[in-house]
């Protein structure tokens, strides 16, 4: 694999800073969420944004998607949503009796899945195939999805009426989870001040080719064997913990590495450090854990357990 050049890293940072600037023109709040979404973009992963209603999850997602210059489709998930409403279906042409494909909203570079946990299991399975295989199957025919393909999903963790909890297999397909809380006081004041004024539209900063190039740069970031071992050790800690029923999977270890590479690019480096792994671990690992029943109701329990792993698992550099 071709080694990264310094100018490639710097160019990538400039483009990512451009995305941040444009999103900041629309979104008022904790900007760490934008950095986590950039991680997922670079690492070819999907994002689950979780928070109570009214904290601007959809506003953030729409602003971020518009800056990418890619095709964007939004799906409002409801209990009566069918798989064909997402993937599309064949329709009959009455003139000649032939069938043609009417593509669904999944055929886009960026899919905004609003309130994803309101769709039933059958619909979730169609989305699961798209997220993992980057393809959909319609009436037995397979169709490749555009590249890049990026799912930004939102869900409300409080309102359980009319919702279908995401299955563990689908949660595992989200590279990162972003927990969005209430804004800081100064941010909420700024939001009230801006209310009633037409919000500016973010400028397009990237295009599909730029996104693919950034993903290629992140994939070529150098990783030492010691860092591989450290990422696996963090995942293994969660599997052996007495308060964990189901720990981080090998897919989680892969996601941890991909996100660490992306974090290195954002930090302007062509190599991964243990600090990169520690920085992304709560976002990559926490949502995948299933805890003992008495801790399931604690919203901070998963993150606290990952932070415990970071504290107790030491990085050891192997002598060469």
Order of alpha helices (4+ residues) and beta strands (2+ residues): alpha-alpha-beta-alpha-beta-alpha-beta-beta-beta-alpha-beta-beta-beta-alpha-beta-alpha-alpha-alpha-beta-alpha-alpha-beta-alpha
